[in-house]
Structures are given as structure tokens and as C-alpha cells.
Amino acid sequence: MRLHKLFLSLLAVLAVASPVFAQKKLSKEEKAKLPRIAILEFKAAPDAWHGWHHGGWGNQMSTISNQLRDLFTTEIVEKGKNKIRVIERERLNEIRDELQFQQSGEVDTATVQKIGKLLGVKYVMTGKVTRFAYKEGGFSSGWGVGALVGKVTGSGMAGAVAGSVNVKKASFTGRLDIRLISVETGEILGAWKDEDKVDDTSVKVAGTGAEVQYDEELVNKVFEPVVQRITPKLLRATVSANEDDE
């Protein structure tokens, strides 16, 4: 009986102390009144790509942009529950032609405001990859495998195919520049920079060593910690600005 009472007391304490237990469940009407935010496409600064051979992953910027937007969407939805809503990026794609919104280049404040008004959002987040550096370390070559295959099969072509991919060790540094903008006024409500690094990771490159093969998991490893650190700051600025407007 005493243990039962102790257990109930512990639950009561958790209900008060834990955000999960204490979080109020909003009605549909209350959810509809929450401020909305749109996350625009990420651009790459002109000098963002350091150490890449023949352009490297610069050709993958559209894919990386989508990954970054998905990472921020997940973090904002999870940490900003009952505080803010996020517009799906597919909705932004619907108005692209109407705005003649370009994939590359800077997005000025007037365009940001126009996008925000068309989407019916109160805030817009813009982002830029200001650095994505690649540095090679020691590496092991796949050409030994290719030579072995060629010897066993008696085919030089088979050996060349087998040895066409090398595995290298490399480090990657990624830095993001984020801005939160008010759609109504065009004011920059907050700006943040952060970076992270992945050391001594294995990457696959073409036999010539010219280009690193794209790796979605690696992008997440580099940028996810950055997104996790920036999101609480962005949410605080958003909530504060919304309270000031009320």
C-alpha cells in the first residue's frame, strides 16, 4: 500500500515537472491560430565548396537543400509543438512558377515577403550553406581488388570495373547561415551561424579520384547537430516575436 502511494506521488511530481505530461492539448481552433513558418530553399555561397575536385557535391545542392529543409522541419515540429506550424515544402513548389523563383542566387526581402503572403505564413526562414569543406586523409585503394579480379578472370576489363571505386578517408566541415524574417515587416528577427565536422569517415570516389560519390547519410551526420542547436534559438525568437505582436 505504501509503495502504491509512493508511485502515485511520483506520477504527480512528473506531471508537474515534465513538459510531456504538462503539455496542453490544443483544440483544432487553437491549432489554427498558431503562427506558421515556411522554410525556403537553401543556397550555397559562391565560396562554400572547399577542397572538392571538379565541383564535387556542388551539383547536388538541390538535393542537399531538401535534406536540410526536412531536418529543420522535423526539429521545429518536434520542439515547437503547440507553438508554431510548418508549411510543407511541396506547397512552396506550387507557387514557384508564379513567382519565377530561381534555384540559384540571393532571395531579396521583397521576394521573401511575397512568398510568405502567398503561403499565408507569418514567418519565413531562409538558409545558406556558407561552407562545406572536404579534406582527404589517408586512404585504401580498390585497385588491388581490381588487379586480383583481373588475374582470376583473365580479363583486364573486369579488373578495371572492379577497381573503378576507391575508398578514402576524409573529413567534412559544414556551416549554415540561418535568418528568420517577418513577412509583415520584412524585419530580420534573428540570424544564426553554426558549424560541425565529421572526421575520418570513409567515402567512395571514382577510380580517377575526381569526384566523391554523393552520400545522403553523410550530409545528415554533418548538418544534423547544427540544425539541432539552431532550432531552439529560432523557436525562441519566433515565439517572442509572436507574443510582441499580440
ZIHUTA-V492185 format. One record per pair of residues at least 4 apart in sequence whose C-alpha atoms are under 6 Angstrom apart, sorted by sequence separation. I is the first residue (numbers start at 1). J is the second residue. D is the distance in Angstrom with one decimal. If there is no record, write none. Layout:
# ZIHUTA-V492185
i-><I;I>
j-><J;J>
d-><D;D>
This chain:
# ZIHUTA-V492185
i-><14;19;26;52;61;69;72;73;75;76;77;80;96;116;149;150;160;182;205;220;227;236;96;116;150;181;182;15;16;150;181;205;15;181;205;150;180;181;204;205;150;180;204;149;180;179;147;179;146;178;146;178;177;146;177;146;176;145;176;175;143;175;142;174;174;42;142;173;41;142;173;198;141;172;197;141;172;196;140;171;140;171;139;171;139;170;138;169;170;195;137;169;194;137;169;136;168;135;168;135;167;134;167;134;166;133;166;133;165;132;165;166;132;165;131;164;131;130;130;129;36;128;35;36;37;38;128;34;36;127;127;126;126;125;125;124;124;123;123;123;122;116;113;48;51;52;48;49;50;51;37;44;48;49;51;36;39;42;43;44;45;36;37;38;39;40;42;35;37;56;53;53>
j-><18;23;30;56;65;73;76;77;79;80;81;84;100;120;153;154;164;186;209;224;231;240;101;121;155;186;187;21;22;156;187;211;22;188;212;158;188;189;212;213;159;189;213;159;190;190;159;191;159;191;160;192;192;162;193;163;193;163;194;194;163;195;163;195;196;65;165;196;65;166;197;222;166;197;222;167;198;222;167;198;168;199;168;200;169;200;169;200;201;226;169;201;226;170;202;170;202;170;203;171;203;171;204;172;204;172;205;173;205;173;206;207;174;207;174;207;175;175;176;176;84;176;84;85;86;87;177;84;86;177;178;178;179;179;180;180;181;181;182;183;183;183;183;130;133;134;131;132;133;134;121;128;132;133;135;121;124;127;128;129;130;122;123;124;125;126;128;122;124;211;210;211>
d-><5.3;5.5;5.7;4.9;5.9;6.0;5.9;6.0;5.9;5.2;5.7;5.8;5.8;6.0;5.9;5.3;5.9;5.1;5.6;5.2;6.0;6.0;5.3;5.2;5.0;6.0;5.4;4.8;6.0;5.1;5.7;5.6;5.6;4.5;4.5;5.8;5.8;5.6;5.9;5.7;4.0;5.4;5.7;5.0;5.2;5.7;5.5;4.4;4.1;5.6;5.7;5.2;5.9;4.7;4.6;4.0;5.6;6.0;5.7;5.6;4.4;4.0;5.0;5.4;5.6;4.9;6.0;5.9;5.9;4.6;4.4;5.9;4.9;5.6;5.8;5.9;5.3;6.0;5.8;5.5;5.9;4.3;4.1;5.4;5.2;5.1;5.6;5.3;5.5;5.9;5.2;5.4;5.9;5.1;4.7;4.3;5.5;5.5;5.4;5.3;5.6;5.9;4.7;4.8;5.7;5.4;5.4;5.0;5.7;5.5;5.0;6.0;4.4;5.1;5.4;4.4;4.9;5.6;5.7;4.8;5.8;5.8;5.3;4.7;5.1;5.2;5.2;5.4;5.7;5.7;4.5;5.9;5.3;5.7;4.7;5.9;5.2;5.7;4.9;5.4;5.5;5.7;4.7;5.0;6.0;6.0;4.1;5.3;4.4;5.0;5.5;5.5;5.6;5.7;5.9;4.8;6.0;4.9;4.8;4.7;5.1;5.6;4.7;4.8;4.8;5.3;5.0;6.0;5.4;5.5;5.5;5.8>
